Amino acid sequence: MPKLKALLFASIVGWFLIGCNNADINYNGRQLSMQVDNTAITFNGRLLTQKNINFRTLFLSQKAIQTNEGNIIVYENAKTDINYEFQFTLMRVTQIVFDAARIRLLYTTPKMQIFQLQLVNGRILNVIAQQSESQQIKYMYGMSAKQLDRILKQLQANVRYTPYRNVLKIRNTFNAIQSRWTDWKVHFVPLVVPYQTFRYY
């Protein structure tokens, strides 16, 4: 009986900890949404363009969404083949994918991080990155300073740095995609490596 009680207690604690680390980013055709635990934040918007890229070991979907505020936010979903996984931390993958000269981590949870990236052209890009397991990473980026303020406020975030205000606002689909996924990065850096069955994630 004591062992049964201990097992039940451990299961309840494990469930509670997992429940407190829920995070996701998604687009359902009408709303771009992000969720951290019980906090959900949405942006109404319509899909302008969509692009799918097959890197053989990595499958990438990129969607440019025009919000009701007028700017464009990009949603990306990068998922590896079942036999592969991302090699690096979420921050390191982000730095490589966006060719970031500098990266500032504003807010972090076990499964979601909010960054401000300095791109190679010197512009500042607001980026939210989400990773629940080693085989999938989701991004949403291009939020204005006001939109980022709203996100941080709703998350009741204790930010590490004061966010830059002069940030890149994406106004058209021509320059909407700011990430730089390439075959070289995926296969030769490499961002993606064979899946390790016994890796603790």
C-alpha positions in Angstrom: 0.0 0.0 0.0 2.8 2.6 0.8 4.3 1.8 -2.6 1.0 2.3 -4.3 0.5 5.7 -2.6 4.0 6.8 -3.5 3.4 5.8 -7.2 0.0 7.6 -7.2 1.6 10.7 -5.7 4.5 10.7 -8.2 1.9 10.4 -11.1 -0.1 13.3 -9.8 3.0 15.5 -9.4 4.2 14.5 -12.9 0.8 15.4 -14.4 0.9 18.7 -12.6 4.3 19.6 -13.9 3.5 18.6 -17.4 0.3 20.7 -17.2 2.2 23.7 -16.1 4.5 23.5 -19.1 2.0 23.5 -22.0 2.8 25.7 -24.9 1.7 25.9 -28.6 1.6 28.2 -31.6 -1.0 27.5 -34.3 -3.0 29.0 -37.2 -6.5 27.7 -37.9 -7.3 29.7 -41.1 -8.8 32.6 -39.2 -6.7 33.1 -36.1 -3.1 32.9 -35.3 -2.8 31.8 -31.7 -0.3 31.1 -29.0 -0.8 29.5 -25.7 1.3 29.1 -22.6 -0.4 27.0 -19.9 -3.9 28.6 -19.4 -3.1 31.9 -21.2 -4.2 32.1 -24.8 -3.4 35.0 -27.1 -4.9 35.4 -30.6 -4.5 37.6 -33.6 -7.3 37.6 -36.2 -5.9 37.5 -39.7 -6.2 36.2 -43.2 -3.7 34.0 -45.0 -1.9 35.8 -47.8 0.7 33.3 -49.0 1.8 29.8 -48.0 4.9 27.9 -49.0 6.0 24.3 -48.2 9.6 23.1 -48.5 10.8 19.5 -48.3 14.4 19.2 -47.2 14.0 15.3 -47.1 14.9 15.1 -43.4 12.9 18.3 -42.5 9.5 19.5 -43.7 8.8 23.3 -43.5 5.6 25.2 -43.8 5.6 29.0 -44.0 2.5 31.1 -43.8 2.2 34.9 -44.1 -0.8 36.2 -42.3 -2.2 39.7 -42.5 -3.5 40.8 -39.1 -6.4 43.1 -38.5 -3.8 45.7 -37.3 -2.5 45.8 -40.9 0.9 44.2 -40.4 2.0 40.7 -41.5 3.0 38.0 -39.0 4.7 34.9 -40.3 3.9 31.4 -38.9 6.4 28.7 -39.5 6.2 25.0 -38.6 9.3 22.9 -39.0 9.0 19.2 -38.4 11.7 16.6 -38.9 11.3 13.2 -40.4 10.4 10.5 -37.8 14.0 9.2 -37.8 15.6 12.7 -37.2 15.5 15.4 -34.6 17.0 18.9 -34.1 20.5 18.8 -32.8 20.8 22.2 -31.0 18.9 24.2 -28.3 16.0 26.3 -29.4 18.0 29.5 -29.1 20.9 28.1 -31.1 18.6 26.9 -33.9 16.9 30.3 -34.0 20.2 32.1 -34.3 21.3 29.9 -37.2 18.0 29.9 -39.0 17.6 33.7 -39.0 21.4 34.5 -39.5 21.0 36.6 -36.3 24.0 38.9 -35.5 22.7 39.2 -32.0 19.9 37.5 -30.0 18.2 38.8 -26.9 16.1 36.4 -24.8 13.2 38.4 -23.3 11.1 35.6 -21.9 11.4 31.9 -21.5 9.3 28.9 -20.4 10.3 25.2 -20.7 8.6 25.0 -24.1 8.5 28.6 -25.4 10.9 31.5 -25.8 10.5 35.1 -26.9 13.4 36.8 -28.6 14.5 40.0 -30.3 16.9 39.3 -33.1 19.3 41.7 -34.7 19.3 40.6 -38.4 22.3 41.0 -40.7 20.8 44.2 -42.0 20.7 45.7 -38.5 16.9 45.5 -38.2 15.3 44.1 -35.0 12.8 41.3 -35.4 10.4 40.1 -32.7 10.3 36.3 -32.7 8.3 33.7 -30.6 9.7 30.2 -30.8 8.0 27.1 -29.5 9.4 23.6 -29.1 7.6 20.8 -27.1 9.7 18.0 -28.3 13.0 17.5 -30.3 11.4 16.9 -33.7 9.3 20.1 -34.1 9.8 23.8 -33.8 7.2 26.5 -34.5 7.8 30.2 -35.0 5.7 33.3 -35.2 7.5 36.6 -36.0 7.0 40.1 -37.3 4.9 41.4 -34.4 5.0 45.1 -33.8 6.2 46.7 -30.6 2.6 47.1 -29.4 1.7 43.6 -30.3 4.7 42.3 -28.3 3.7 44.5 -25.4 0.3 42.9 -25.4 1.7 39.4 -25.5 4.2 40.1 -22.6 1.4 41.8 -20.6 -1.0 38.9 -21.0 1.7 36.4 -20.1 2.5 38.6 -17.0 6.1 38.1 -18.2 9.0 39.2 -16.1 11.2 40.2 -19.0 15.0 40.0 -18.8 15.6 43.2 -20.9 13.5 46.2 -21.9 12.3 45.4 -25.4 13.6 47.5 -28.3 10.8 49.7 -29.7 12.1 50.3 -33.3 11.4 46.9 -34.7 10.8 45.5 -38.2 7.2 45.7 -39.4 6.4 43.4 -42.3 4.1 45.2 -44.7 4.1 43.0 -47.8 4.6 39.4 -48.8 7.7 40.2 -50.9 9.9 40.4 -47.8 7.7 38.6 -45.3 9.9 35.5 -44.9 12.8 36.5 -42.7 14.1 33.0 -41.8 16.9 31.5 -43.9 16.4 27.7 -44.0 18.8 26.1 -46.5 19.9 22.6 -47.5 23.4 23.5 -46.2 22.1 24.5 -42.7 19.8 21.5 -42.4 22.3 18.8 -43.6 25.8 20.2 -43.1 25.7 22.4 -40.0 23.7 20.2 -39.3 20.5 21.4 -37.7 19.0 17.9 -38.0 20.6 14.7 -36.9 19.5 11.0 -36.6 17.0 10.5 -33.8 18.5 9.3 -30.5 16.0 7.0 -28.9 17.3 7.3 -25.4 17.8 11.1 -25.3 16.0 12.7 -22.4 14.2 15.8 -23.7 
